[in-house]
Amino acid sequence: MTVTTLSRGRRTLALALGGLLALAATGVSAGDFDPRRGEVKALVDEVAERGVAREWLETALDQADFRQEVLDAMSKAAEHHLVWHEYRDIFLGEERIAKGVAFLEAHREAFARAEAEYGVPAEIITAILGVETRYGEVTGDHRVLDSLATLAFHHPRRGDFFRGELAAFLEIAYRQEVGPDSIEGSYAGAMGYPQFIPSSYRAYAVDFDGDGQRNLWTDPVDAIGSIANYFAEHRWRPGAPVYHEAEGPATPPEGIDFNQAKPPSMSVAELRDQGITPGSELADDTRVVPLALAMADGSTRYRLGRDNFYVITRYNHSYLYAMAATELAEAVAEARGRPSGWFESTVADREASQ
């Protein structure tokens, strides 16, 4: 045996021991998701009561693996550490806009039907797909079963939430007759074209192409209808604006809760008292979400979110996400040459924000 071979052998042994130590540090070992013991068995009991075969559930959870990288990724989401201009640059490139136009045109009939039935503009639906998965190109490379099992039984704060998502996922896979170990998604367990978490899949997914299956994993038409249904169920207001431009001081005034993913609660009159004025005529009692967006040159751009802005934050609880999706929708509409009454922004406004 050569020195090189011995060295490789030592490295392999070291990596193996390192992996075992990492598992030990988290209290995880082989068979950690044993469906016949403890909290995992309790989950099996719960889902079995909904009519899912116990043997099927036990087999599924026997296949789940602990993933430390999933726990690590939960604290590194872009929404947690980027400011507006950094976040915006991820999603407003020319290629993503062009692909959005092409995707919309390729599924023109489905988008038109979704807009007619649910009142949600085709460009908004397109933008959600563009931000989430680049129109289905990047849907995630984590096994959803592994991600949800890891988060359900090892997340330090949100275990109860993810146990509910794992239960919903198992029920969906069983009823749709797909292998739970075959579905890939995000590190947080979001799936398919629109990145629905399992509880949203169960509540809002629709069979929009009428083939008898609610398939968000590989069916773009079902994804289009399901996003529209999600927004409609969260009280999207057809024809209403998403936001208004505003002017304000160089430094955001104190005492205002800017950039909240909450229903519009601050009046235009209150904002005027703080030096923030809308760029269009709005009644003093109009309730808005005040937004202060950090620009690359160090300046602050002010906008006033309306009810539809809040609806977008129900999809992802981040003002950055909602604003990026809105601007991508605007850009797709502009590229299509389609006048839109659901946002208040001009080409000049958008160019000034870049």
Buried (B, 14 or more C-beta within 10 A) or exposed (E): EEEEEEEEEEEEEEEEEEEEEEBEEEEBEEEBBBBEEEEBBEBBEBBBEEEBEEEBBBBBBBBBBBBBEBBEBBEEBBEEEBEBBEBBEEBBEEEBBEBBBEBBEEBEEBBEBBBEBBBBBBBBBBBBBBBBBBBBEEBBEBBBBBBBBBBBBBBEEEBEBBBBBBBBBBBBBBEEEBEBBEBBBBBBBBBBBBBBBBBBBBEBBBBBBEEEBBBBBEBBBBBBBBBBBBBBBBEBBBEBBBBBBBEBEEEBBEEBEBBBBBEBEBBBEBBBEBEBBBBEEBEEEBBBBBBBBBBEEEEBBBBBBBBBBBBBBBBBEBBBBBBBBBBBBBBBBBBBEEEBEBBBBEEEBBEEBE
